[in-house]
């Protein structure tokens, strides 16, 4: 997923103060490579020298907004206008939908953000944002979008939930709320409709290139080019007012060359800002000199020219990082990712990214929740993330295809995955106690790969979560980096568990286990296939999907047997027994427990065998097969006695008494329970003794001896107070 950066006409601060043209010594040279050699426009950039510094360009700190006043008024008027449901005399059941339609680069996302900022005070439940098209034009999927929106609302969806369940839960979470839902870069109505909440007090703002046919009562606002004053304002803010003021006619001509598109105007203004000695006429001439492909539609020519002009003048290091940034997971690139992709130092990558952002080619992404707590130490958590604007991504990918060999692209991906694995190891180590082996190992890493605190590591993991999951998905889909992607998924799984815990990380872990299964099946790795299926089945079972869990456990059993892995096979057999017990199919549960028991006995695992004797006995008891149940519990008691576990033997004998009582033999049950009580007292296990005394009290009540029952119950309750923790 990606946000539109220069699409929206964001402007730097300081309009009219000349700040955009200040500090010429720090500007990027217009036509020099990193090694100082001249570069002609359109010349392919070569690989950068790793230590070659790139001149720094000031990055606008606070973006602004220009033009679109008429469109804003129309949007506000549409919100105030009565809907079709209101006109028909009934309250609307769904949220109102506003559509801002326009081509990428027309300023549609910026207009939406400006509108949301003006409306935020009227919606106390806040603004929810989702981008419905990925950086490569792919659709992330409605299920993932709904899951992310639920997480933003503080809801925790069940792992492995399907699209219908997630969207229904999203609608339920928004019911009764007054919130703004911003759906950016929507590919069509089919991507929007499932996310629309049944909440008439919510407002949905959608940005799309075309209409949302099929969604009723959509309020469209179609964007064209900016008007002349707004175009000149963009150029002035980026290039400084002086050159624009002294040559207003040429500035208006440049605006026409840019088609009034904010994205093209920002690139053009930033190009001029980086060249204090260039005139507005030079800018116009440069735009007109860019050759156009014959199949390029007229509406795409202004942005193509502005992008090619800006990209052709970049130093080699910056040009290559710009091209390779299209490989960044989820479109999120920081100094670490750029350094790994381009094979340069982190310091050089950080400087280049700042320069590209100043030129309008990248957009800084505000850190979620601000900077990590603690002192501002230089560590891996503090690198500013950037995104390639959605309108520029296809153009940058075209440069990648034209100037990078497939082998070099694959090598860049491999370096990026390797760097990500090392960062994950460092992040996980910060969840360990100080002085632990993992922390000592992390202390030996380069400073750029270390985190200053556990809070900083957790902040990095949280802010990069989507990109890390996307990196795993892209690596698996690539198919040529299966060794690296397996290491990445293993490191990401351990890191999520260390920082978030099993329950909070379960939805993400479910997706990772599915990716592991995909790789294992592709490479014929039966042992890993069994492990992935077991993990997925466990999560399915905890999410209330026992039938699906049973199917996965059966698959895990087959894979474990083919891999000759008795540990995984035993776990699958026992889990199948537990799954059928949950389904209430006690006979099949007992059968599967019995198979697991045979395997444990064959391997001499007596402690596990004792536990399985008990589980089999419990299943038989639930099926009212009393003789088989008693036989299994007797076997469990014998095994615990051989193991020297008197407390376990007492529990098993007590369960025998429970079976006898359920079978209608209370006198027999009382004798057996007293035997178990004597064993528990010898074991000095107060908790087991307390439970047995309470069971004896219930049996005595049924046998008509309330006095003895009361004595046992009083002693049992006192023991429970002294031993409150369950074994």
C-alpha positions as CSV (number, residue, x, y, z in Angstrom):
1,X,0.0,0.0,0.0
2,X,1.2,3.5,-0.7
3,X,0.2,7.1,-0.1
4,X,0.2,9.6,-2.8
5,X,3.0,12.1,-2.2
6,X,3.4,14.7,-4.9
7,X,-0.1,13.7,-6.2
8,X,-1.7,16.2,-3.9
9,X,0.1,19.5,-4.4
10,X,1.9,19.6,-1.0
11,X,4.1,22.7,-0.7
12,X,7.0,23.6,1.5
13,X,6.7,26.4,4.0
14,X,8.1,29.9,3.6
15,X,6.2,31.1,0.6
16,X,7.4,34.6,-0.3
17,X,10.5,34.5,2.0
18,X,12.9,33.3,-0.5
19,X,13.9,30.4,1.6
20,X,13.6,27.9,-1.2
21,X,16.5,29.5,-3.1
22,X,18.7,29.9,0.0
23,X,21.9,28.0,0.7
24,X,23.0,27.4,-2.8
25,X,26.1,25.6,-1.6
26,X,24.0,22.8,-0.3
27,X,22.0,22.3,-3.5
28,X,22.3,19.3,-5.6
29,X,24.3,20.0,-8.8
30,X,22.0,19.9,-11.8
31,X,24.0,17.8,-14.1
32,X,26.9,16.1,-12.2
33,X,27.4,12.5,-11.2
34,X,28.6,11.6,-7.7
35,X,32.1,11.4,-9.1
36,X,32.0,14.9,-10.5
37,X,31.7,14.0,-14.2
38,X,29.1,15.8,-16.2
39,X,25.8,14.0,-17.1
40,X,23.8,14.7,-20.2
41,X,20.0,14.6,-19.8
42,X,18.7,11.0,-20.5
43,X,22.1,9.4,-19.9
44,X,21.8,6.2,-17.9
45,X,23.2,6.4,-14.4
46,X,25.9,4.0,-13.5
47,X,26.3,2.2,-10.1
48,X,27.4,4.6,-7.4
49,X,30.7,4.4,-5.5
50,X,29.7,3.4,-2.0
51,X,31.5,6.3,-0.3
52,X,30.6,9.0,-2.8
53,X,28.8,11.8,-0.9
54,X,25.8,13.5,-2.4
55,X,25.2,17.2,-1.8
56,X,22.4,17.8,0.7
57,X,19.2,19.6,-0.3
58,X,16.9,21.1,2.4
59,X,13.7,19.2,2.8
60,X,10.5,21.1,3.3
61,X,9.4,20.4,6.9
62,X,5.7,21.3,6.8
63,X,3.8,20.8,3.6
64,X,1.2,23.3,2.6
65,X,-1.7,23.5,0.2
66,X,-2.5,25.6,-2.9
67,X,-5.7,26.2,-4.8
68,X,-8.8,23.9,-4.9
69,X,-10.9,26.5,-3.0
70,X,-13.9,26.0,-5.3
71,X,-13.6,22.2,-4.9
72,X,-13.4,22.5,-1.1
73,X,-16.6,24.6,-1.1
74,X,-18.4,22.1,-3.3
75,X,-17.4,19.2,-1.0
76,X,-18.6,21.0,2.1
77,X,-21.8,21.8,0.3
78,X,-22.3,18.1,-0.6
79,X,-21.8,17.1,3.0
80,X,-24.5,19.6,4.1
81,X,-26.9,18.5,1.3
82,X,-29.6,16.0,2.3
83,X,-29.0,12.5,1.1
84,X,-31.4,10.4,-0.9
85,X,-32.5,8.5,2.1
86,X,-33.3,11.7,4.0
87,X,-35.3,13.1,1.1
88,X,-37.3,9.9,1.0
89,X,-38.3,10.3,4.7
90,X,-36.1,7.6,6.2
91,X,-32.7,7.8,8.0
92,X,-29.8,6.4,6.0
93,X,-28.5,3.0,7.0
94,X,-25.0,3.5,5.6
95,X,-22.4,6.2,5.7
96,X,-22.3,9.1,3.3
97,X,-19.7,8.7,0.6
98,X,-17.8,11.6,-1.0
99,X,-15.7,10.8,-4.1
100,X,-12.7,12.8,-5.2
101,X,-11.9,11.7,-8.7
102,X,-8.9,12.5,-10.7
103,X,-5.7,11.1,-12.3
104,X,-2.7,10.4,-10.2
105,X,-0.8,13.6,-9.8
106,X,-3.9,15.8,-9.9
107,X,-3.8,16.7,-6.2
108,X,-6.7,14.4,-5.3
109,X,-5.1,13.0,-2.1
110,X,-3.9,16.4,-0.9
111,X,-7.4,17.8,-1.4
112,X,-8.8,14.9,0.6
113,X,-6.3,15.4,3.4
114,X,-7.2,19.1,3.5
115,X,-10.9,18.3,3.7
116,X,-10.3,15.8,6.5
117,X,-8.3,18.4,8.4
118,X,-11.2,20.8,8.2
119,X,-13.8,18.2,9.2
120,X,-11.8,16.5,11.9
121,X,-13.3,18.6,14.7
122,X,-16.9,17.4,13.8
123,X,-15.9,13.7,14.1
124,X,-14.8,13.0,17.6
125,X,-13.9,9.3,16.9
126,X,-11.1,10.4,14.6
127,X,-9.9,9.7,11.1
128,X,-9.2,6.2,9.8
129,X,-7.0,5.9,6.7
130,X,-6.4,3.0,4.2
131,X,-4.8,2.9,0.8
132,X,-6.5,0.4,-1.5
133,X,-3.7,0.1,-4.2
134,X,-0.2,-1.1,-3.5
135,X,3.0,0.5,-4.7
136,X,3.2,-1.8,-7.7
137,X,-0.4,-1.3,-8.6
138,X,-1.5,-4.5,-6.8
139,X,-4.5,-4.7,-4.5
140,X,-3.6,-5.6,-0.9
141,X,-6.9,-7.3,-0.5
142,X,-10.0,-6.3,1.4
143,X,-9.2,-8.7,4.3
144,X,-5.9,-7.0,5.0
145,X,-7.4,-3.5,4.8
146,X,-10.2,-4.4,7.2
147,X,-7.7,-6.0,9.6
148,X,-5.6,-2.9,9.6
149,X,-8.6,-0.6,10.2
150,X,-9.8,-2.8,13.0
151,X,-6.3,-2.6,14.6
152,X,-6.5,1.2,14.3
153,X,-9.8,1.0,16.2
154,X,-8.2,-1.0,18.9
155,X,-10.0,-4.2,17.9
156,X,-8.2,-7.5,17.7
157,X,-9.5,-9.7,14.9
158,X,-9.2,-13.5,15.2
159,X,-6.2,-15.0,13.3
160,X,-7.1,-16.3,9.9
161,X,-10.5,-14.6,9.8
162,X,-11.9,-14.4,6.2
163,X,-12.9,-11.3,4.4
164,X,-16.6,-11.5,5.2
165,X,-15.9,-11.9,8.9
166,X,-13.5,-9.0,9.0
167,X,-15.6,-6.6,7.1
168,X,-18.6,-7.5,9.2
169,X,-16.6,-6.9,12.4
170,X,-15.4,-3.6,11.0
171,X,-18.9,-2.4,10.3
172,X,-19.9,-3.5,13.8
173,X,-16.9,-1.6,15.3
174,X,-17.9,1.6,13.5
175,X,-21.6,1.3,14.4
176,X,-22.5,4.1,16.7
177,X,-19.3,6.0,16.1
178,X,-18.8,9.3,14.4
179,X,-15.6,8.9,12.4
180,X,-14.1,9.8,9.1
181,X,-13.0,7.0,6.9
182,X,-10.5,7.9,4.1
183,X,-10.0,5.3,1.4
184,X,-7.2,6.5,-0.9
185,X,-6.4,5.3,-4.4
186,X,-9.4,3.0,-4.7
187,X,-9.3,0.9,-7.9
188,X,-13.1,0.7,-8.1
189,X,-16.4,0.2,-6.3
190,X,-15.8,-3.5,-5.6
191,X,-12.8,-2.5,-3.4
192,X,-14.8,0.2,-1.5
193,X,-18.3,-1.4,-1.0
194,X,-17.2,-4.1,1.5
195,X,-15.6,-1.4,3.7
196,X,-18.5,1.0,3.9
197,X,-19.8,1.0,7.5
198,X,-23.5,0.8,8.5
199,X,-23.0,4.0,10.4
200,X,-25.0,7.0,9.2
201,X,-23.0,9.3,11.5
202,X,-19.7,8.4,9.7
203,X,-18.4,10.0,6.6
204,X,-16.4,8.1,3.9
205,X,-14.1,10.1,1.6
206,X,-12.8,8.0,-1.4
207,X,-10.1,9.0,-3.8
208,X,-10.2,7.2,-7.1
209,X,-9.4,7.7,-10.8
210,X,-13.0,6.9,-12.0
211,X,-16.6,6.6,-10.8
212,X,-17.8,4.2,-8.1
213,X,-20.6,2.6,-10.1
214,X,-22.9,0.5,-8.0
215,X,-22.5,2.5,-4.7
216,X,-25.7,4.6,-4.3
217,X,-25.7,8.3,-3.5
218,X,-22.0,8.9,-4.1
219,X,-21.1,12.6,-4.2
220,X,-18.4,13.0,-6.8
221,X,-15.9,15.9,-7.2
222,X,-13.9,15.6,-10.4
223,X,-10.5,17.3,-10.4
224,X,-8.9,19.0,-13.4
225,X,-5.8,21.1,-13.5
226,X,-5.1,23.9,-11.0
227,X,-5.9,27.4,-11.9
228,X,-3.1,29.8,-12.9
229,X,-2.5,31.6,-9.5
230,X,-2.3,28.2,-7.7
231,X,0.2,26.9,-10.2
232,X,2.4,30.0,-9.8
233,X,2.1,29.7,-6.0
234,X,3.5,26.1,-6.2
235,X,6.4,27.2,-8.4
236,X,7.1,30.2,-6.1
237,X,7.1,28.2,-2.9
238,X,9.6,25.6,-4.3
239,X,11.8,27.9,-6.4
240,X,11.5,31.1,-4.4
241,X,9.4,34.1,-5.5
242,X,12.2,36.2,-7.1
243,X,12.6,34.4,-10.4
244,X,8.8,33.7,-10.7
245,X,8.0,37.4,-10.0
246,X,10.4,38.8,-12.6
247,X,9.2,36.5,-15.3
248,X,5.5,35.9,-14.7
249,X,4.5,35.1,-18.3
250,X,7.1,32.3,-18.6
251,X,6.0,31.0,-15.2
252,X,2.4,30.8,-16.6
253,X,3.8,29.0,-19.7
254,X,5.6,26.5,-17.4
255,X,2.3,25.9,-15.6
256,X,0.7,25.1,-19.0
257,X,3.5,22.7,-19.8
258,X,2.8,21.0,-16.5
259,X,-0.9,20.8,-17.3
260,X,-1.8,22.4,-14.0
261,X,-0.9,19.1,-12.3
262,X,0.5,19.6,-8.8
263,X,2.8,16.6,-9.1
264,X,4.5,18.0,-12.2
265,X,4.6,21.5,-10.8
266,X,6.3,20.4,-7.6
267,X,9.0,18.5,-9.6
268,X,9.5,21.5,-11.9
269,X,9.7,23.9,-9.0
270,X,12.1,21.7,-7.1
271,X,14.3,21.3,-10.2
272,X,14.5,25.1,-10.4
273,X,15.1,25.4,-6.7
274,X,18.2,23.2,-7.0
275,X,19.6,25.5,-9.6
276,X,19.9,29.0,-8.3
277,X,21.4,30.3,-11.5
278,X,18.8,28.8,-13.8
279,X,15.9,30.9,-15.1
280,X,12.2,30.1,-15.5
281,X,12.9,30.0,-19.3
282,X,15.6,27.3,-18.7
283,X,12.9,25.3,-16.9
284,X,10.4,25.7,-19.7
285,X,13.1,24.8,-22.3
286,X,14.1,21.7,-20.3
287,X,10.5,20.5,-20.1
288,X,9.9,20.9,-23.8
289,X,13.2,19.2,-24.6
290,X,12.2,15.9,-23.0
291,X,11.3,13.4,-25.7
292,X,7.9,11.8,-25.4
293,X,7.0,8.1,-26.2
294,X,4.6,7.8,-29.0
295,X,2.1,5.7,-27.1
296,X,1.9,8.2,-24.1
297,X,-1.6,9.7,-23.7
298,X,-1.8,13.5,-23.6
299,X,-2.9,13.6,-20.0
300,X,0.3,11.8,-18.9
301,X,2.8,13.9,-20.8
302,X,3.2,16.8,-18.3
303,X,4.1,14.5,-15.4
304,X,6.3,12.4,-17.6
305,X,8.3,15.4,-18.8
306,X,8.7,16.8,-15.3
307,X,9.8,13.5,-13.9
308,X,12.3,12.8,-16.7
309,X,13.7,16.2,-16.3
310,X,14.2,15.8,-12.6
311,X,15.5,12.2,-12.8
312,X,18.0,12.9,-15.7
313,X,19.8,15.5,-13.7
314,X,20.3,13.4,-10.6
315,X,23.8,12.2,-9.6
316,X,24.4,8.6,-10.3
317,X,24.0,7.5,-6.6
318,X,20.7,9.4,-6.3
319,X,19.4,8.1,-9.6
320,X,20.1,4.5,-8.7
321,X,18.5,4.8,-5.3
322,X,15.4,6.3,-6.8
323,X,15.1,3.4,-9.2
324,X,15.7,0.8,-6.6
325,X,13.3,2.4,-4.2
326,X,10.5,0.7,-6.2
327,X,11.7,-2.6,-4.7
328,X,11.1,-1.4,-1.1
329,X,8.5,-3.5,0.7
330,X,5.1,-1.7,0.9
331,X,6.8,1.3,-0.8
332,X,8.5,2.2,2.5
333,X,12.2,3.1,2.1
334,X,14.5,4.4,4.8
335,X,18.3,4.8,5.0
336,X,18.8,1.1,5.9
337,X,16.7,-0.2,3.0
338,X,18.2,2.2,0.5
339,X,21.7,1.4,1.8
340,X,21.1,-2.3,1.3
341,X,19.4,-1.9,-2.1
342,X,22.2,0.3,-3.6
343,X,25.1,-1.2,-1.8
344,X,26.2,2.1,-0.3
345,X,26.7,3.3,3.3
346,X,23.8,4.2,5.5
347,X,25.0,7.8,5.8
348,X,25.1,8.3,2.0
349,X,21.7,6.7,1.7
350,X,20.2,9.0,4.3
351,X,21.6,12.1,2.6
352,X,20.3,10.9,-0.9
353,X,16.8,10.2,0.5
354,X,16.7,13.7,2.0
355,X,17.7,15.2,-1.3
356,X,15.2,13.2,-3.3
357,X,12.5,14.3,-0.9
358,X,13.5,17.9,-1.4
359,X,13.2,17.4,-5.1
360,X,9.6,16.1,-4.8
361,X,10.6,12.6,-5.8
362,X,10.0,11.1,-2.4
363,X,7.7,12.0,0.5
364,X,8.6,11.7,4.2
365,X,6.2,9.5,6.2
366,X,5.4,10.8,9.6
367,X,6.4,8.3,12.3
368,X,3.4,6.5,13.9
369,X,3.1,7.8,17.4
370,X,6.0,10.2,17.0
371,X,9.6,9.3,17.8
372,X,10.4,6.4,20.1
373,X,10.7,7.3,23.8
374,X,14.0,8.0,25.4
375,X,17.0,10.1,24.5
376,X,17.6,10.9,20.8
377,X,20.4,8.4,20.3
378,X,21.5,7.4,16.8
379,X,20.0,4.0,16.2
380,X,18.1,1.9,13.7
381,X,14.7,3.2,14.9
382,X,15.4,6.8,14.0
383,X,15.9,6.7,10.2
384,X,13.1,8.7,8.5
385,X,11.0,6.5,6.3
386,X,9.9,7.8,2.8
387,X,7.5,6.7,0.2
388,X,7.7,7.0,-3.6
389,X,4.6,8.9,-4.7
390,X,2.0,6.7,-6.4
391,X,1.9,8.9,-9.4
392,X,5.7,8.5,-9.9
393,X,6.0,4.8,-9.1
394,X,5.3,3.6,-12.7
395,X,7.8,6.1,-14.1
396,X,10.5,5.0,-11.6
397,X,9.8,1.3,-12.4
398,X,10.3,2.0,-16.1
399,X,13.7,3.5,-15.2
400,X,14.5,0.4,-13.2
401,X,13.6,-1.9,-16.1
402,X,15.6,0.2,-18.5
403,X,18.8,0.6,-16.4
404,X,19.1,-2.3,-14.1
405,X,19.9,-5.9,-15.2
406,X,17.6,-8.6,-13.7
407,X,20.6,-10.1,-11.9
408,X,21.4,-6.8,-10.3
409,X,17.8,-6.4,-9.2
410,X,17.8,-9.9,-7.6
411,X,21.1,-9.0,-5.9
412,X,19.6,-5.8,-4.5
413,X,16.6,-7.7,-3.2
414,X,18.9,-10.2,-1.5
415,X,20.9,-7.5,0.2
416,X,17.7,-5.9,1.4
417,X,16.4,-9.1,2.8
418,X,19.7,-9.9,4.5
419,X,19.8,-6.4,6.1
420,X,16.2,-6.8,7.3
421,X,17.0,-10.2,8.9
422,X,19.9,-8.6,10.8
423,X,17.7,-5.7,12.0
424,X,15.1,-8.2,13.2
425,X,17.7,-10.1,15.1
426,X,18.8,-6.9,16.7
427,X,15.2,-5.9,17.5
428,X,14.4,-9.2,19.1
429,X,17.6,-9.1,21.2
430,X,16.3,-5.9,22.8
431,X,13.4,-7.8,24.3
432,X,15.9,-10.0,26.2
433,X,17.2,-9.1,29.6
434,X,20.4,-7.0,29.8
435,X,23.5,-9.1,29.8
436,X,21.8,-12.0,28.0
437,X,23.7,-13.8,25.2
438,X,21.3,-12.2,22.6
439,X,21.9,-8.7,24.0
440,X,25.7,-9.2,24.0
441,X,25.6,-10.4,20.4
442,X,23.5,-7.4,19.4
443,X,26.0,-5.1,21.1
444,X,28.6,-6.3,18.6
445,X,26.6,-5.2,15.6
446,X,27.5,-1.9,13.8
447,X,25.9,1.1,15.4
448,X,23.5,1.6,12.5
449,X,22.0,-1.8,13.2
450,X,21.6,-1.4,16.9
451,X,18.7,0.0,19.0
452,X,19.2,2.2,22.0
453,X,16.4,0.6,24.1
454,X,13.6,-1.9,24.1
455,X,11.1,0.9,23.6
456,X,13.0,2.1,20.5
457,X,13.1,-1.5,19.1
458,X,9.4,-1.9,19.7
459,X,8.7,1.4,18.0
460,X,10.6,0.4,14.9
461,X,8.8,-3.0,14.8
462,X,5.4,-1.3,15.1
463,X,6.1,1.4,12.5
464,X,7.6,-1.1,10.0
465,X,5.1,-3.9,10.6
466,X,3.4,-3.6,7.3
467,X,6.6,-3.3,5.3
468,X,8.1,-6.3,7.1
469,X,5.1,-8.5,6.4
470,X,5.1,-7.2,2.8
471,X,8.8,-8.1,2.5
472,X,8.1,-11.7,3.5
473,X,5.2,-11.9,1.0
474,X,7.2,-10.4,-1.9
475,X,10.2,-12.7,-1.2
476,X,8.0,-15.8,-1.2
477,X,6.3,-14.7,-4.4
478,X,9.7,-14.1,-6.0
479,X,10.6,-17.8,-5.6
480,X,14.3,-17.3,-6.2
481,X,15.2,-16.3,-2.6
482,X,13.8,-19.2,-0.6
483,X,16.7,-19.4,1.8
484,X,16.6,-15.8,2.6
485,X,12.8,-15.6,2.9
486,X,12.7,-18.6,5.3
487,X,15.3,-16.8,7.5
488,X,13.3,-13.6,7.3
489,X,10.0,-15.3,8.3
490,X,11.7,-17.1,11.2
491,X,13.3,-13.9,12.4
492,X,10.0,-11.9,12.1
493,X,8.0,-14.6,13.9
494,X,10.4,-14.6,16.8
495,X,10.6,-10.8,17.0
496,X,6.8,-10.4,17.0
497,X,6.5,-13.0,19.7
498,X,9.2,-11.4,21.8
499,X,7.8,-7.9,21.6
500,X,4.0,-8.5,21.3
501,X,3.3,-11.9,22.8
502,X,1.5,-14.8,21.2
503,X,-2.0,-13.5,21.5
504,X,-1.4,-10.0,20.1
505,X,0.8,-11.3,17.3
506,X,-1.5,-14.1,16.3
507,X,-3.1,-12.4,13.2
508,X,0.3,-11.6,11.7
509,X,1.7,-15.0,12.7
510,X,-1.1,-16.7,10.8
511,X,-0.1,-15.0,7.6
512,X,3.6,-15.8,8.2
513,X,2.8,-19.5,8.8
514,X,0.8,-19.6,5.5
515,X,3.9,-18.2,3.7
516,X,6.1,-20.8,5.4
517,X,3.7,-23.5,4.2
518,X,3.8,-22.2,0.7
519,X,7.6,-22.3,0.5
520,X,7.7,-25.7,2.2
521,X,5.3,-27.2,-0.3
522,X,7.1,-25.6,-3.2
523,X,10.5,-26.9,-2.1
524,X,9.3,-30.3,-0.8
525,X,10.3,-29.6,2.8
526,X,8.1,-32.1,4.6
527,X,9.3,-31.2,8.1
528,X,8.7,-27.5,7.7
529,X,5.4,-28.2,6.0
530,X,4.3,-30.2,9.1
531,X,5.4,-27.5,11.5
532,X,3.6,-24.8,9.5
533,X,0.4,-26.9,9.4
534,X,0.6,-27.5,13.1
535,X,1.0,-23.8,13.9
536,X,-1.9,-22.9,11.5
537,X,-4.1,-25.6,13.0
538,X,-3.4,-24.4,16.5
539,X,-4.4,-20.9,15.6
540,X,-7.6,-22.2,13.8
541,X,-8.5,-24.1,16.9
542,X,-8.1,-21.1,19.2
543,X,-10.1,-19.0,16.7
544,X,-13.1,-21.3,16.9
545,X,-12.6,-23.2,13.6
546,X,-12.2,-26.8,14.8
547,X,-13.2,-28.4,11.5
548,X,-10.5,-26.4,9.6
549,X,-8.0,-27.2,12.4
550,X,-8.7,-31.0,12.0
551,X,-8.0,-30.8,8.2
552,X,-4.7,-29.0,8.9
553,X,-3.7,-31.5,11.7
554,X,-4.3,-34.4,9.3
555,X,-2.1,-32.7,6.7
556,X,0.6,-32.2,9.3
557,X,0.4,-35.9,10.3
558,X,0.9,-36.9,6.7
559,X,3.9,-34.5,6.3
560,X,5.4,-35.6,9.6
561,X,5.2,-39.3,8.6
562,X,6.8,-38.6,5.3
563,X,9.6,-36.7,7.0
564,X,9.9,-39.5,9.7
565,X,9.4,-36.9,12.4
566,X,7.8,-38.7,15.4
567,X,7.7,-35.5,17.5
568,X,5.5,-33.7,15.0
569,X,3.5,-36.8,14.3
570,X,2.8,-37.3,18.0
571,X,1.7,-33.7,18.4
572,X,-0.6,-34.0,15.4
573,X,-2.2,-37.2,16.7
574,X,-2.8,-35.7,20.1
575,X,-4.1,-32.4,18.7
576,X,-6.5,-34.4,16.5
577,X,-7.8,-36.0,19.6
578,X,-8.3,-32.6,21.3
579,X,-10.0,-31.2,18.2
580,X,-12.6,-34.0,18.0
581,X,-13.1,-33.7,21.8
582,X,-13.9,-30.0,21.2
583,X,-16.4,-31.1,18.5
584,X,-18.0,-33.5,20.9
585,X,-17.1,-36.6,18.8
586,X,-15.8,-38.5,21.9
587,X,-15.3,-41.9,20.1
588,X,-13.0,-40.4,17.4
589,X,-11.2,-38.3,20.1
590,X,-10.5,-41.5,22.0
591,X,-9.3,-43.2,18.8
592,X,-6.8,-40.4,18.0
593,X,-5.6,-40.2,21.6
594,X,-5.0,-44.0,21.5
595,X,-2.9,-43.6,18.4
596,X,-0.8,-40.9,20.0
597,X,-0.5,-43.1,23.1
598,X,0.9,-46.0,21.0
599,X,3.5,-43.7,19.6
600,X,4.5,-42.4,23.0
601,X,4.8,-46.0,24.4
602,X,6.9,-47.1,21.5
603,X,9.3,-44.2,22.2
604,X,9.4,-44.9,25.9
605,X,7.9,-41.5,26.8
606,X,6.2,-42.6,29.9
607,X,5.2,-39.1,31.3
608,X,3.4,-38.3,28.0
609,X,1.9,-41.8,28.0
610,X,0.4,-41.2,31.4
611,X,-1.1,-38.0,30.3
612,X,-2.5,-39.6,27.2
613,X,-4.0,-42.5,29.2
614,X,-5.9,-39.9,31.2
615,X,-7.1,-38.0,28.1
616,X,-8.3,-41.3,26.5
617,X,-10.1,-42.2,29.7
618,X,-11.8,-38.8,29.8
619,X,-13.0,-39.2,26.2
620,X,-14.3,-42.7,27.0
621,X,-16.1,-41.3,30.0
622,X,-17.8,-38.6,28.0
623,X,-18.9,-41.3,25.6
624,X,-20.4,-43.2,28.6
625,X,-18.0,-46.1,28.0
626,X,-17.3,-46.6,31.7
627,X,-15.2,-49.8,31.6
628,X,-12.8,-48.5,28.9
629,X,-12.6,-45.2,30.9
630,X,-11.7,-47.0,34.1
631,X,-9.1,-49.1,32.4
632,X,-7.4,-46.0,30.9
633,X,-7.4,-44.2,34.3
634,X,-6.0,-47.3,36.0
635,X,-3.2,-47.4,33.4
636,X,-2.5,-43.7,34.0
637,X,-2.3,-44.4,37.8
638,X,0.1,-47.3,37.3
639,X,2.3,-45.2,35.0
640,X,2.5,-42.3,37.5
641,X,3.4,-44.8,40.2
642,X,6.3,-46.1,38.1
643,X,7.4,-42.5,37.4
644,X,7.5,-41.8,41.1
645,X,4.8,-39.1,40.8
646,X,2.4,-39.6,43.8
647,X,0.5,-36.4,43.1
648,X,-0.2,-37.5,39.5
649,X,-1.2,-40.9,40.8
650,X,-3.6,-39.3,43.2
651,X,-5.2,-37.3,40.5
652,X,-5.6,-40.3,38.3
653,X,-7.2,-42.4,41.1
654,X,-9.5,-39.5,41.8
655,X,-10.6,-39.4,38.2
656,X,-11.4,-43.1,38.5
657,X,-13.7,-42.3,41.4
658,X,-15.4,-39.7,39.2
659,X,-16.0,-42.3,36.5
660,X,-17.4,-44.7,39.0
661,X,-19.8,-42.1,40.4
662,X,-21.0,-41.2,36.9
663,X,-21.5,-44.9,36.2
664,X,-23.9,-45.1,39.2
665,X,-21.6,-46.8,41.7
666,X,-21.3,-44.2,44.5
667,X,-20.0,-46.6,47.2
668,X,-17.3,-47.8,44.9
669,X,-16.5,-44.2,44.0
670,X,-16.2,-43.3,47.7
671,X,-13.7,-46.1,48.5
672,X,-11.6,-45.1,45.4
673,X,-11.7,-41.4,46.3
674,X,-10.5,-42.2,49.9
675,X,-7.6,-44.2,48.5
676,X,-6.7,-41.2,46.3
677,X,-6.9,-38.9,49.3
678,X,-4.4,-41.0,51.2
679,X,-2.0,-40.9,48.3
680,X,-2.4,-37.1,48.0
681,X,-1.7,-36.7,51.7
682,X,1.5,-38.7,51.5
683,X,2.5,-36.6,48.5
684,X,1.8,-33.4,50.6
685,X,-0.1,-31.9,47.6
686,X,-2.6,-29.6,49.3
687,X,-4.3,-28.6,46.1
688,X,-5.0,-32.2,45.0
689,X,-6.1,-33.1,48.5
690,X,-8.5,-30.1,48.6
691,X,-10.1,-31.2,45.3
692,X,-10.5,-34.8,46.5
693,X,-12.1,-33.8,49.8
694,X,-14.7,-31.7,47.9
695,X,-15.4,-34.6,45.7
696,X,-15.8,-36.9,48.7
697,X,-18.2,-34.4,50.3
698,X,-20.4,-34.4,47.2
699,X,-20.4,-38.2,47.2
700,X,-21.3,-38.4,50.9
701,X,-24.1,-36.0,50.3
702,X,-25.5,-38.3,47.7
703,X,-25.1,-41.3,50.0
704,X,-27.1,-39.4,52.8
705,X,-24.3,-38.6,55.2
706,X,-24.4,-34.7,55.4
707,X,-22.3,-34.5,58.7
708,X,-19.3,-36.3,57.2
709,X,-19.8,-34.4,54.0
710,X,-19.7,-31.1,55.9
711,X,-16.4,-32.1,57.6
712,X,-14.7,-32.9,54.4
713,X,-16.0,-29.8,52.7
714,X,-14.7,-27.5,55.5
715,X,-11.3,-29.1,55.3
716,X,-11.3,-28.9,51.5
717,X,-12.3,-25.2,51.4
718,X,-9.5,-24.3,54.0
719,X,-7.0,-26.1,51.8
720,X,-8.2,-24.2,48.7
721,X,-7.6,-21.0,50.6
722,X,-4.0,-22.1,51.4
723,X,-3.4,-23.4,47.9
724,X,-5.3,-21.1,45.5
725,X,-3.2,-21.8,42.4
726,X,-4.3,-24.6,40.1
727,X,-1.8,-27.1,39.2
